[in-house]
Amino acid sequence: MDYTLLGQFAVFGTVTVMLWAMFMLFAGDSSRASERLDQLKDTNSKSAGMNDNPNSMSMLEKAAPALSKAFEPKSKLEQNELKVKLANAGFNSPNATQVYAGARAGLGIFCALAGAALGFFRWGANMQGMMALAITTAIGLYAPAIWLWLIRKGRMERIFLSLPDLLDLLVVCVEAGLGLDAAMRRVADDLEDAAPDASYEFALCNMQLQMGIPKKQALHDLGVRSGVDDMRALAAILIQAEKFGSSIAQALRVQSDSMRVKRRQMAEEKAQQTSVKMIFPLVIFIFPGVFVVIVGPAAVMMINNLLTD
């Protein structure tokens, strides 16, 4: 029996199953949140949107508490930090931390088993086999953290880039006579396709306001969930404008102009860094080719002269 081939199939199968399970889990979580937001758009379904259907929970969500105990943060501070990171990535489910820790534990266990099958059957119980076990286990434990970091970073960048356009539309709605709640709802509906992440955060904030949460708390949660400094500044401006009764439209216009200047400065900074980044491809790929073209014929002639002499 070819144990090497068996180990390779085991690695591929376990990693594929775990990635599919994590994708289905978080996709289901986002779809349930979207369904609740759609329900709350109808005033008659407000109470229905506040109840979760236990039958919609996936098998991984049910098994997460048992798997996640050893990997859950112990202190309250670490738990809050993990909740904020998951919220920044778009996962706002109450049991998101348990699901994340359970997925991490499950992937670590499966990768450890796959590493044992691959390492011990291929190299035996020696140093190489133990190294294969350690590497695959580390991959299983840290892959979810890397995956979460990538999703969080991409989502925060998308929100940051879409904020100026979102604020411009919000200013238009406010100057047209809409209140802040109605303006946020209109912006969330109009930019659902162009800026889905930012519009989702606005819709979730509006949902909290409809549920009776104080405006100050809802706006503060909006800034924390997004993870973007400019969104936190926007939330602070709206809170101050609401507190002191100042013009919201003027504050939003100033914030929008500031964000556009910041975005333009970042683009100029990246453009200036392009010349520095081009040095490495030039040195590694272009200069050797130019050197061969220029020096190559002379080197061939010198070798021919030496051989003829």
PADO-514212 format. One record per residue (C-alpha): x, z, y; residue in three letters. Coordinates in steps of 0.001 Angstrom, whole numbers. Last residue first. Layout:
! residues N
r X X, Z Z, Y Y, res Ala .
...
This chain:
! residues 309
r X 46364, Z -29652, Y 31260, res Asp .
r X 43129, Z -31255, Y 30035, res Thr .
r X 41639, Z -27877, Y 29115, res Leu .
r X 42525, Z -26291, Y 32463, res Leu .
r X 41130, Z -29252, Y 34364, res Asn .
r X 37894, Z -29135, Y 32365, res Asn .
r X 37518, Z -25393, Y 33021, res Ile .
r X 38053, Z -25915, Y 36755, res Met .
r X 35514, Z -28742, Y 36826, res Met .
r X 32917, Z -26608, Y 35027, res Val .
r X 33502, Z -23719, Y 37451, res Ala .
r X 33091, Z -26024, Y 40452, res Ala .
r X 29850, Z -27382, Y 39015, res Pro .
r X 28477, Z -23848, Y 38391, res Gly .
r X 29408, Z -22254, Y 41715, res Val .
r X 26584, Z -23671, Y 43830, res Ile .
r X 23794, Z -24065, Y 41259, res Val .
r X 24754, Z -20888, Y 39371, res Val .
r X 24900, Z -18826, Y 42573, res Phe .
r X 21540, Z -20179, Y 43718, res Val .
r X 19981, Z -19155, Y 40399, res Gly .
r X 21574, Z -15700, Y 40535, res Pro .
r X 20381, Z -15283, Y 44166, res Phe .
r X 16757, Z -16131, Y 43386, res Ile .
r X 15779, Z -13765, Y 40548, res Phe .
r X 17302, Z -10283, Y 40912, res Ile .
r X 18559, Z -10278, Y 44491, res Val .
r X 15611, Z -12178, Y 45939, res Leu .
r X 13069, Z -10243, Y 43881, res Pro .
r X 14638, Z -6958, Y 45143, res Phe .
r X 14891, Z -7956, Y 48791, res Ile .
r X 11234, Z -8984, Y 49037, res Met .
r X 10131, Z -5340, Y 49244, res Lys .
r X 12040, Z -4870, Y 52486, res Val .
r X 10466, Z -7945, Y 54055, res Ser .
r X 7000, Z -6833, Y 52952, res Thr .
r X 7296, Z -3374, Y 54516, res Gln .
r X 6415, Z -4737, Y 57946, res Gln .
r X 3174, Z -6195, Y 56579, res Ala .
r X 2275, Z -2849, Y 55000, res Lys .
r X 2766, Z -1113, Y 58344, res Glu .
r X 688, Z -3735, Y 60135, res Glu .
r X -2165, Z -3243, Y 57667, res Ala .
r X -1964, Z 542, Y 58072, res Met .
r X -2050, Z 168, Y 61842, res Gln .
r X -5128, Z -2051, Y 61589, res Arg .
r X -6902, Z 536, Y 59423, res Arg .
r X -6059, Z 3294, Y 61890, res Lys .
r X -7303, Z 1246, Y 64826, res Val .
r X -10511, Z 462, Y 62936, res Arg .
r X -10996, Z 4127, Y 62080, res Met .
r X -10596, Z 5168, Y 65726, res Ser .
r X -13091, Z 2548, Y 66854, res Asp .
r X -15619, Z 3810, Y 64285, res Ser .
r X -15090, Z 7430, Y 65346, res Gln .
r X -15697, Z 6562, Y 68991, res Val .
r X -18856, Z 4641, Y 68084, res Arg .
r X -20108, Z 7499, Y 65891, res Leu .
r X -19646, Z 10036, Y 68691, res Ala .
r X -21494, Z 7780, Y 71139, res Gln .
r X -24376, Z 7269, Y 68722, res Ala .
r X -24666, Z 10978, Y 67916, res Ile .
r X -25142, Z 11958, Y 71555, res Ser .
r X -24719, Z 15719, Y 71955, res Ser .
r X -27204, Z 18345, Y 70793, res Gly .
r X -24637, Z 21108, Y 70348, res Phe .
r X -25168, Z 21796, Y 66629, res Lys .
r X -26237, Z 18314, Y 65559, res Glu .
r X -23325, Z 16733, Y 67399, res Ala .
r X -20958, Z 19292, Y 65871, res Gln .
r X -22258, Z 18636, Y 62352, res Ile .
r X -22119, Z 14877, Y 62886, res Leu .
r X -18527, Z 15114, Y 64121, res Ile .
r X -17521, Z 17318, Y 61159, res Ala .
r X -19075, Z 14866, Y 58699, res Ala .
r X -17231, Z 11985, Y 60347, res Leu .
r X -13961, Z 13914, Y 60182, res Ala .
r X -14557, Z 14565, Y 56480, res Arg .
r X -15271, Z 10862, Y 56014, res Met .
r X -12036, Z 10058, Y 57838, res Asp .
r X -10112, Z 12393, Y 55542, res Asp .
r X -11422, Z 10666, Y 52432, res Val .
r X -12137, Z 12812, Y 49349, res Gly .
r X -15669, Z 11381, Y 49168, res Ser .
r X -17164, Z 14472, Y 47580, res Arg .
r X -15692, Z 16855, Y 50173, res Val .
r X -16935, Z 14869, Y 53172, res Gly .
r X -20436, Z 14463, Y 51787, res Leu .
r X -20535, Z 18123, Y 50751, res Asp .
r X -19932, Z 19084, Y 54393, res His .
r X -22742, Z 16751, Y 55473, res Leu .
r X -25139, Z 18332, Y 52977, res Ala .
r X -24112, Z 21877, Y 53973, res Gln .
r X -24644, Z 21227, Y 57681, res Lys .
r X -27928, Z 19445, Y 57032, res Lys .
r X -29354, Z 22402, Y 55142, res Pro .
r X -30469, Z 21544, Y 51571, res Ile .
r X -34205, Z 20896, Y 51424, res Gly .
r X -34357, Z 18400, Y 48565, res Met .
r X -34817, Z 15580, Y 51052, res Gln .
r X -31522, Z 16540, Y 52687, res Leu .
r X -29788, Z 16489, Y 49307, res Gln .
r X -31160, Z 13007, Y 48645, res Met .
r X -29845, Z 11853, Y 52026, res Asn .
r X -26387, Z 13068, Y 51044, res Cys .
r X -26695, Z 11233, Y 47709, res Leu .
r X -27731, Z 8057, Y 49522, res Ala .
r X -24785, Z 8367, Y 51893, res Phe .
r X -22396, Z 8880, Y 48980, res Glu .
r X -23889, Z 5900, Y 47137, res Tyr .
r X -23563, Z 3761, Y 50280, res Ser .
r X -19861, Z 4638, Y 50462, res Ala .
r X -19271, Z 3663, Y 46837, res Asp .
r X -21474, Z 558, Y 46813, res Pro .
r X -19982, Z -1074, Y 49930, res Ala .
r X -21199, Z -4693, Y 50087, res Ala .
r X -23924, Z -4374, Y 47432, res Asp .
r X -25556, Z -1096, Y 48509, res Glu .
r X -24778, Z -1794, Y 52150, res Leu .
r X -28380, Z -2338, Y 53324, res Asp .
r X -29935, Z 487, Y 51272, res Asp .
r X -27317, Z 3125, Y 52104, res Ala .
r X -27408, Z 2127, Y 55781, res Val .
r X -31199, Z 2499, Y 55862, res Arg .
r X -31048, Z 5922, Y 54203, res Arg .
r X -28338, Z 7074, Y 56606, res Met .
r X -30411, Z 5872, Y 59558, res Ala .
r X -33542, Z 7624, Y 58253, res Ala .
r X -31678, Z 10917, Y 57945, res Asp .
r X -29923, Z 10554, Y 61300, res Leu .
r X -33120, Z 9720, Y 63125, res Gly .
r X -34010, Z 6162, Y 63930, res Leu .
r X -34437, Z 5075, Y 67550, res Gly .
r X -32670, Z 1714, Y 67616, res Ala .
r X -29560, Z 3473, Y 68917, res Glu .
r X -29374, Z 5421, Y 65636, res Val .
r X -29756, Z 2288, Y 63515, res Cys .
r X -27146, Z 353, Y 65488, res Val .
r X -24724, Z 3293, Y 65311, res Val .
r X -25200, Z 3506, Y 61518, res Leu .
r X -24479, Z -208, Y 61197, res Leu .
r X -21229, Z 249, Y 63093, res Asp .
r X -20436, Z 3336, Y 61012, res Leu .
r X -20748, Z 1398, Y 57755, res Leu .
r X -18525, Z -1368, Y 59063, res Asp .
r X -15868, Z 1192, Y 60029, res Pro .
r X -16247, Z 3143, Y 56718, res Leu .
r X -15746, Z 272, Y 54266, res Ser .
r X -11949, Z 461, Y 54068, res Leu .
r X -11936, Z 4246, Y 53573, res Phe .
r X -14631, Z 4129, Y 50900, res Ile .
r X -12731, Z 1464, Y 48956, res Arg .
r X -9503, Z 3478, Y 49204, res Glu .
r X -11219, Z 6630, Y 47946, res Met .
r X -12671, Z 4700, Y 44996, res Arg .
r X -9321, Z 3204, Y 44021, res Gly .
r X -7507, Z 6548, Y 44186, res Lys .
r X -10159, Z 8359, Y 42170, res Arg .
r X -10264, Z 5665, Y 39474, res Ile .
r X -6473, Z 5651, Y 39174, res Leu .
r X -6228, Z 9455, Y 39126, res Trp .
r X -8972, Z 9722, Y 36487, res Leu .
r X -7141, Z 7250, Y 34211, res Trp .
r X -3881, Z 9141, Y 34690, res Ile .
r X -5599, Z 12428, Y 33809, res Ala .
r X -7378, Z 10818, Y 30835, res Pro .
r X -4037, Z 9406, Y 29545, res Ala .
r X -2313, Z 12810, Y 29728, res Tyr .
r X -3498, Z 14428, Y 26497, res Leu .
r X -3681, Z 11327, Y 24311, res Gly .
r X -351, Z 9991, Y 25537, res Ile .
r X 1269, Z 13374, Y 24942, res Ala .
r X -104, Z 13392, Y 21390, res Thr .
r X 1209, Z 9857, Y 20799, res Thr .
r X 4677, Z 10831, Y 22034, res Ile .
r X 4864, Z 14091, Y 20063, res Ala .
r X 3758, Z 12508, Y 16774, res Leu .
r X 6155, Z 9571, Y 17179, res Ala .
r X 8969, Z 12009, Y 17973, res Met .
r X 8125, Z 14072, Y 14880, res Met .
r X 8320, Z 10962, Y 12711, res Gly .
r X 11645, Z 9965, Y 14233, res Gln .
r X 13067, Z 13454, Y 13709, res Met .
r X 12122, Z 13587, Y 10063, res Asn .
r X 8944, Z 14012, Y 8035, res Ala .
r X 8747, Z 10372, Y 6933, res Gly .
r X 9705, Z 7266, Y 8895, res Trp .
r X 6741, Z 4926, Y 8427, res Arg .
r X 4189, Z 7162, Y 6742, res Phe .
r X 5193, Z 10175, Y 8810, res Phe .
r X 5229, Z 8354, Y 12137, res Gly .
r X 2133, Z 6167, Y 11940, res Leu .
r X -162, Z 8655, Y 10247, res Ala .
r X 1153, Z 11534, Y 12340, res Ala .
r X 808, Z 9484, Y 15521, res Gly .
r X -2774, Z 8554, Y 14589, res Ala .
r X -3597, Z 12188, Y 13918, res Leu .
r X -2039, Z 13219, Y 17234, res Ala .
r X -3865, Z 10391, Y 19011, res Cys .
r X -7132, Z 11600, Y 17538, res Phe .
r X -6493, Z 15183, Y 18574, res Ile .
r X -5374, Z 14262, Y 22102, res Gly .
r X -8347, Z 11936, Y 22561, res Leu .
r X -10715, Z 14693, Y 21509, res Gly .
r X -9097, Z 17284, Y 23761, res Ala .
r X -9096, Z 14985, Y 26784, res Arg .
r X -12667, Z 13905, Y 26116, res Ala .
r X -13695, Z 17546, Y 25837, res Gly .
r X -11912, Z 18443, Y 29077, res Ala .
r X -13628, Z 15564, Y 30883, res Tyr .
r X -17014, Z 16398, Y 29376, res Val .
r X -16663, Z 20062, Y 30284, res Gln .
r X -15640, Z 19203, Y 33844, res Thr .
r X -18487, Z 16707, Y 34223, res Ala .
r X -21096, Z 19283, Y 33158, res Asn .
r X -22852, Z 19421, Y 36534, res Pro .
r X -22657, Z 15605, Y 36829, res Ser .
r X -21045, Z 14366, Y 40022, res Asn .
r X -18632, Z 11794, Y 38605, res Phe .
r X -17755, Z 9404, Y 41444, res Gly .
r X -13945, Z 9611, Y 41340, res Ala .
r X -13926, Z 11983, Y 44325, res Asn .
r X -16506, Z 14078, Y 42452, res Ala .
r X -14148, Z 14297, Y 39467, res Leu .
r X -11323, Z 15398, Y 41751, res Lys .
r X -13585, Z 17949, Y 43467, res Val .
r X -14724, Z 19370, Y 40130, res Lys .
r X -11103, Z 19630, Y 38992, res Leu .
r X -10159, Z 21535, Y 42146, res Glu .
r X -13152, Z 23847, Y 41724, res Asn .
r X -12169, Z 24629, Y 38133, res Gln .
r X -8571, Z 25278, Y 39169, res Glu .
r X -9731, Z 27731, Y 41846, res Leu .
r X -12096, Z 29506, Y 39457, res Lys .
r X -9259, Z 30187, Y 37056, res Ser .
r X -9152, Z 29104, Y 33416, res Lys .
r X -9302, Z 25342, Y 33728, res Pro .
r X -10906, Z 23777, Y 30630, res Glu .
r X -8557, Z 22492, Y 27944, res Phe .
r X -9040, Z 25118, Y 25201, res Ala .
r X -12795, Z 25314, Y 25692, res Lys .
r X -13271, Z 21536, Y 25935, res Ser .
r X -13925, Z 20591, Y 22338, res Leu .
r X -16886, Z 22886, Y 21699, res Ala .
r X -18385, Z 22306, Y 25142, res Pro .
r X -17946, Z 18496, Y 24840, res Ala .
r X -19932, Z 17985, Y 21627, res Ala .
r X -23263, Z 17566, Y 23391, res Lys .
r X -21732, Z 15388, Y 26109, res Glu .
r X -20015, Z 13271, Y 23461, res Leu .
r X -23310, Z 12723, Y 21649, res Met .
r X -24840, Z 11341, Y 24831, res Ser .
r X -27392, Z 13146, Y 26897, res Met .
r X -30555, Z 11140, Y 27560, res Ser .
r X -32703, Z 13434, Y 25382, res Asn .
r X -32033, Z 16315, Y 27755, res Pro .
r X -33918, Z 14554, Y 30556, res Asn .
r X -32758, Z 15963, Y 33851, res Asp .
r X -35336, Z 17258, Y 36308, res Asn .
r X -34847, Z 16888, Y 40052, res Met .
r X -35991, Z 13260, Y 40172, res Gly .
r X -39435, Z 14185, Y 38911, res Ala .
r X -40016, Z 16514, Y 41836, res Ser .
r X -39376, Z 13780, Y 44341, res Lys .
r X -41443, Z 11152, Y 42554, res Ser .
r X -44253, Z 10882, Y 45111, res Asn .
r X -41830, Z 10410, Y 47974, res Thr .
r X -40408, Z 7289, Y 46367, res Asp .
r X -36781, Z 6883, Y 47324, res Lys .
r X -36201, Z 10008, Y 45241, res Leu .
r X -36763, Z 8067, Y 42025, res Gln .
r X -34140, Z 5513, Y 42957, res Asp .
r X -31640, Z 8291, Y 43646, res Leu .
r X -32424, Z 9910, Y 40292, res Arg .
r X -31942, Z 6567, Y 38533, res Glu .
r X -28606, Z 6079, Y 40268, res Ser .
r X -27451, Z 9509, Y 39095, res Ala .
r X -28517, Z 8668, Y 35546, res Arg .
r X -26633, Z 5366, Y 35730, res Ser .
r X -23485, Z 7096, Y 36987, res Ser .
r X -23560, Z 9597, Y 34103, res Asp .
r X -24230, Z 6867, Y 31582, res Gly .
r X -21244, Z 4932, Y 32853, res Ala .
r X -19238, Z 8134, Y 32622, res Phe .
r X -20116, Z 8676, Y 28986, res Leu .
r X -20092, Z 5035, Y 27920, res Met .
r X -16585, Z 4580, Y 29341, res Phe .
r X -15326, Z 7801, Y 27774, res Met .
r X -16757, Z 6801, Y 24375, res Ala .
r X -15297, Z 3295, Y 24596, res Trp .
r X -11872, Z 4686, Y 25485, res Leu .
r X -12107, Z 7141, Y 22575, res Met .
r X -13146, Z 4472, Y 20060, res Val .
r X -10442, Z 2034, Y 21172, res Thr .
r X -7706, Z 4697, Y 21030, res Val .
r X -8792, Z 5761, Y 17552, res Thr .
r X -9033, Z 2231, Y 16192, res Gly .
r X -5732, Z 971, Y 17578, res Phe .
r X -3787, Z 3982, Y 16350, res Val .
r X -5424, Z 3879, Y 12925, res Ala .
r X -4859, Z 133, Y 12604, res Phe .
r X -1169, Z 658, Y 13367, res Gln .
r X -979, Z 3472, Y 10814, res Gly .
r X -2566, Z 1313, Y 8118, res Leu .
r X -150, Z -1522, Y 8842, res Leu .
r X 2761, Z 867, Y 8430, res Thr .
r X 1212, Z 2394, Y 5326, res Tyr .
r X 1333, Z -909, Y 3466, res Asp .
r X 0, Z 0, Y 0, res Met .
